[in-house]
Amino acid sequence: MNPTLLAAILALSAMPAYAQGQPNAAKLKADAQNVVTIISSDKAKMQTYCQFADLNDEIDQANQNQDTKKVQELSLKADELEKKLGPEFSALVDDLKDVNPGSQDGQEIGSILDKLDEFCGD
């Protein structure tokens, strides 16, 4: 998963990382691999994931432009797509809010999720 997408997923999470305990990295890596397997084996979910990834790029751009109204609008759309990706994906997104994307664990989880981006042509 590219750093921008991982950061966008983290930004969509409601609670700040410092308010939570340390995540279990081994479990998160296994969960990430499970999510990759589930989504990549379902064509409809794969298309939805690619839309989700594109939307998160738009959210990142809106954040850079400090367009909070557009960020909110796009975030609502991203939330709807997230639901379509299934409970495993939603749970992973929730758990990722506790991970620093720049940490070794964050980078390893990101590289697992990069496999989904490869299906999108990124």
Secondary structure, DSSP 8 states (H G I E B T S, - for coil): --HHHHHHHHHHSSS-GGGS----HHHHHHHHHHHHHHHHT-HHHHHHHHHHHHHHHHHHHHHHTT-HHHHHHHHHHHHHHHHHT-HHHHHHHHHHTTS-TTSHHHHHHHHHHHHHHHHHT-
